[in-house]
């Protein structure tokens, strides 16, 4: 597969996804842009085609709709030109846990986890077969931070990190690159869509800086890229502590402190 394989980007109509589209177009990749807002996708596609000369296709899809998701899975399975999947479409949570409705929970989990997993699963067998391909999953530092009070959103992003770590172990020996990108607060529409004024937040990263940093990690074939994490050793320490904990799990017997008192 050439380095200029086609890139399929979900959630490409705004924010991080639209910026990835711009950056990959500049690198000379053809694009498939996916989101619900076709007019915005069309406008972005024309601009990128004019500026960079790449072929840009627009696919209107609501990834919470079973038929739209299934059609995109078919495309990822069948189109051998697609060599990079940017699993970016996502939404944040409005309100706390007690304010959620069954419908809002369903939509959030379906978009942030089910759709992302199914798209990765659709493309993975083909990538494994060809021994090449990249899957980039957009998580969030909120996945480390139950303290932020966005419990369902954070749980979906913890899922994205775990899934990426697992996929890396399963797929990288077969030549497939998997990256989890974990932004912190970044200036995009996600805040407004969740009813939060981004201007009330301090220390917000501009979206171009975030995506450029994520692409540095991508080019280095890094598994976990956390652009706002200034001390890289913090991640290594966390992962080392996790492996230390695993080494002390001895499953044949309960730990001493859980033995019933005679
Ligand atoms: P954004 O500007 O709101 O972009 C979200 C994108 O997802 C849009 O293109 C939107 O397009 C698409 N989308 C939303 N619902 C969809 C659906 N049902 N089906 C298909 N596409 C849908 O926000 P963003 O910040 O760029 O978010 C991108 C990713 O970054 C998300 O996974 C988010 O969780 C993650 N992230 C963002 C931040 C941040 O502070 N901005 C921090 C950490 C992680 P349409 O409305 O046209 O469908």
Boltz pocket constraint, residues with backbone or C-beta under 6 A from the ligand:
constraints:
  - pocket:
      binder: B
      contacts: [[A, 10], [A, 11], [A, 12], [A, 13], [A, 14], [A, 15], [A, 16], [A, 17], [A, 34], [A, 35], [A, 36], [A, 37], [A, 38], [A, 61], [A, 62], [A, 63], [A, 64], [A, 87], [A, 88], [A, 89], [A, 90], [A, 91], [A, 92], [A, 111], [A, 138], [A, 139], [A, 140], [A, 141], [A, 182], [A, 183], [A, 184], [A, 185], [A, 186], [A, 187], [A, 188], [A, 189], [A, 190], [A, 191], [A, 193]]
      max_distance: 6.0
